[in-house]
C-alpha cells in the first residue's frame, strides 16, 4: 500500500536502427607550412566617424529616452523614501502620545 508503483517501460514500436560503425582512418603527415612573411606595420590612423542627420537624431532621441527613464526611476525612489519617512514620523507621534497618556494616569 505504501510502496510506490513504478511504471513498466513499454516496448519500442517501429523500426530500430543499429548504431553506425565508425572505422578509423590513417593520418598522413603533411609538409609544414612556411612561416608567414613579416609585414610592415600600418601607420596608426583613426577611423573617420561621419554623423548624418539621421544618426544624430537617433542619438539625441536615445539619449533623451535614457535620461527620462533614469529620471523617473530616481524620482520614484525618492518618493518611496519620503512616504516611508512620513509614515515613520506619524507612527512615532502616535507611540509618543500613547506613552505620555500612560504616564499621566
PEMOVEN-V710524 format. One record per residue. N is the residue number from 0. SS is DSSP state (helix for helix, strand for strand, loop for the rest). PHI is phi in whole degrees, 0 to 359 (999 if undefined). BURIAL is # if it has 24 or more other ideal C-beta (glycine too) atoms within 12 Angstrom, else .. Layout:
((N	SS	PHI	BURIAL) (N	SS	PHI	BURIAL))
//
This chain:
((0	loop	999	.) (1	loop	265	.) (2	loop	271	.) (3	loop	289	.) (4	loop	263	.) (5	loop	274	.) (6	loop	289	.) (7	loop	276	.) (8	loop	282	.) (9	loop	288	.) (10	loop	289	.) (11	loop	295	.) (12	loop	250	.) (13	loop	90	.) (14	loop	272	.) (15	loop	247	.) (16	loop	267	.) (17	loop	288	.) (18	loop	294	.) (19	loop	286	.) (20	loop	264	.) (21	loop	258	.) (22	loop	263	.) (23	loop	289	.) (24	loop	246	.) (25	loop	280	.) (26	loop	257	.) (27	loop	259	.) (28	loop	291	.) (29	loop	258	.) (30	loop	280	.) (31	loop	293	.) (32	loop	285	.) (33	loop	292	.) (34	loop	294	.) (35	loop	292	.) (36	loop	288	.) (37	loop	293	.) (38	loop	248	.) (39	loop	286	.) (40	loop	294	.) (41	loop	286	.) (42	loop	294	.) (43	loop	293	.) (44	loop	224	.) (45	loop	269	.) (46	loop	292	.) (47	loop	273	.) (48	loop	258	.) (49	loop	249	.) (50	loop	261	.) (51	loop	270	.) (52	helix	302	.) (53	helix	293	.) (54	helix	290	.) (55	helix	295	.) (56	helix	295	.) (57	helix	294	.) (58	helix	295	.) (59	helix	295	.) (60	helix	296	.) (61	helix	295	.) (62	helix	296	.) (63	helix	297	.) (64	helix	297	.) (65	helix	296	.) (66	helix	297	.) (67	helix	295	.) (68	helix	294	.) (69	helix	296	.) (70	helix	297	.) (71	helix	296	.) (72	helix	294	.) (73	helix	296	.) (74	helix	296	.) (75	helix	293	.) (76	helix	293	.) (77	helix	295	.) (78	helix	295	.) (79	helix	296	.) (80	helix	295	.) (81	helix	295	.) (82	helix	296	.) (83	helix	296	.) (84	helix	297	.) (85	helix	296	.) (86	helix	296	.) (87	helix	295	.) (88	helix	296	.) (89	helix	295	.) (90	helix	298	.) (91	helix	296	.) (92	helix	295	.) (93	helix	295	.) (94	helix	296	.) (95	helix	297	.) (96	helix	295	.) (97	helix	295	.) (98	helix	294	.) (99	helix	295	.) (100	helix	293	.) (101	helix	293	.) (102	helix	288	.) (103	helix	286	.) (104	loop	283	.))
//
